[in-house]
Amino acid sequence: MKKLFVTVVAAGAIGAFAAPAFAGDDMAGMSTKTSASTPSNAALADAEVKKVDAASGMVTLKHGALENVGMPPMTMAFKAKDAAMVSQVHEGDKVKVRVESVNGTLTIVKLVKQS
């Protein structure tokens, strides 16, 4: 019984030290820098304005996938980063948007009205 306990403890200790080494190696080839050649509109999703609530600063969008926040296509209301965004769009407008989590709230940080 004593040998079994020592073996289990030793195996656990080896595993505890080995795991961080593997985790570090897994990230070795990754870069955290963004490419300067990436177009500025690459992160913008297509959307249609369904409702504008200037009083609350909310815009309801029927949007495509928002890859950067892991959201599939749907219709949802978002807080606008600033009032100018809300005042430039109307129901039915086609737009391109960038939504990000700002202090835990999904927020429209970029909005480009399509002609």
N, C-alpha and C positions, 0 to 999 in steps of 0.2 A: 504494500500500500504506500509506503514511504517513497519507493522508487517511482511509482506511478505519479505521485504528487510532484516530485522533483522534475520528472520528464514533462509534465503538463506546464509547470511554471517556466521551465527553460524554453519550451516551444513558444509559449506566449511572449516571453521576453525577446526572443529572436524575431518573431512576427512584428512586435511593436517597433523594433529598430529598423526592420527591413521596409516597412510600409512608407515612411517618409522618403527613403531613397528612390523608390519607384515613382512616387508622386512627383518628385522633383524632375526625374528624367522624362516623364510624360509631357511636361511643359517646356522642355529644353528648346524645341524648334519653333515655339510660338512667339509672335511679335505682338506687342500691345500698341504699336504705332499704326496710325491710319495712313493710307496711301494718298499722296498728294495728287495722284492721277485719277482718283475717284471723282466722278462728276458730282456736283453739289446737289443735284436733284435725285441721285441714286436712292436716297433713303426716303423719298417722298412717295406717299401712297395716293392713288386716285380715290376721290370721294365726291359725294353729292350732298349739298347742304339740304337738310330736311326741315330744320327749324332753327331760328335765331332768337335768343332771349338776351337782349341787350342789358336788361336790368340785373341779371345774374352773371352775365359774361359767359354764358354757355352757348355752344353751337352743337346741334345734333347732326351727325354725319352718317350717311350710309357709305361705309368705307371698305376698301380692299384690305388684304392682310397687312397688318402692322408688324412686320417682321421683328423690328427692334424691341418691341414690348411683348412679343409672342402672342399676338391677338389675331384670330381668324377674321375673315370678312363678316361684318355685322352692321347694325344700326345702333348708334350709341351717342349720348351727349357727353361732350368734353368741355372742360374749362379752357378758355382762351388765355394765352399768356398776357395779352394786353387788349384794351378796349378797341384799338384801331383795327384789329383783326375782325372783331365782331361787327363793326360798322361798315366794313368793306364788302360783306357778303349778304346775300339774300337767299330765301328759300328757292331751291331749284338750281342754284349755281353749281357748276362743276369746278372742283378745286383739287389741288395737290397739297397734302398735309404731311407734317412730321409731328408725331405725338410721342412725348416722353413722359416718364414718371418724374414729377417735380414734387419733392416732399411727400411722396406717397400718393399724389393725385395725378391721374392721367391728364396731361395738359397739351393743348395744341401750341407748339413752340414755333412752327413755321407754317404759313398758309399762303398759297399762291393761287389766285383766281385764274381759271382758264378762259381763254377767249372763244 
